[in-house]
């Protein structure tokens, strides 16, 4: 039996080329404000939202994990549920990996 090793990017690697947190908060708010009730959102929205929450949680975690850490994990689990990647991993590490991938394949 062989083991597949996945290399997970660090937060610094994942978010090195990301827009600022304030910019992403603005994008999220504008996106939601432009929607009618019960509008289905695409995967890109949930990925960017999960990455935003992960970045905010990273600012909070050096002292003690707080509510934002739980919120970031919940958003990451939601993305995992959408993608169903077939791997068992830290949900936030998965968000970071997918975010890096999206920056290299999509125009944000």
N, C-alpha and C positions, 0 to 999 in steps of 0.2 A: 504494500500500500504506500502511496506517495502523498505528500502533503503539499498543498498549494499555498504559497505564501503571498499575501497581498501587502504591498507597501502602502501605508497610509500617510498622506502628507501631514506635516505639522500645521498648526493654525497659521504660523507665519508664512509658510509656503502657500497655503490655500488662499489667504487673503492679501497677499502682497500686491496684487494688481486690482483689487476690488475697489469700487467706489467708496467714498467715505460712508461711515455709519449714518450720518445725517442725510446724505444723499439717498441712501437706501430706505431710510424711514420715509422721506418725502415721496420716493417712487411707490412704496407700498401704500401710503395714504392716498396718493393720486389715483392709483390703480383701483383701490377699493371705492373711492368716492365716485368714480366714473361708472360704476356698475349698477345695474338694477338688482333688486332683491332676487335671491336664489340663482344668480348667474354662476355657472360653473367656471372655475378658474383652471388654467393649464398648469402643467407640471413646473414650468419655469417660475411661475409665481410662488409656488410652495417651496421650491428649492431656494430662491432668493430670500424668502421670508425665513426659512430655517437657518440659512447662513447668517442673516442679519441677527437673529436671536442668539445664534451661537457666538457671534462676535461680541454682542452685548454681555452674554454670560461670561465670556473669557475676561472681560473687564472686571466683573464682579467676583470671580472665583479666587483670586489670589488670597483674599482674606478668609472668607467662608462662602461655601455655596449657598445661594439664596433662592428665592422664588424664580428668578430669571433662569437659573440653571434648570429647574424643572420644566419651565416653559420651553426652553431651547431643546430639551430632550423630547418633549411631547411633539414639537414641530418636526424634529428629526424622525421620530417614530412614524408620524403621519407620512412623511416622504418615503420611508421604507415600505409602508403599507401600499402606497401608490406604485412604487417600482417593483416590489417583491423580487429583490435581486438574487435570492437563493443563497445568500451568505449570512452567517451569524457574525455580527460585529457590533462595535460601539456605534450607536446610531449617529452620534455627532461626528465621528470619524468618517462615516459614510457621506454625510452632508459635505464635509470638507473635500473629500475625494470627488464627489459629483460636481461641486462648485468649481474646482480647478478645471475639471473636464469641460464644464460649460463655458468657461472663459476662453478656452482654446478652440472651441468649436462653434460658438454662437457670438453674434454681435449683441452686446448688452446695451 
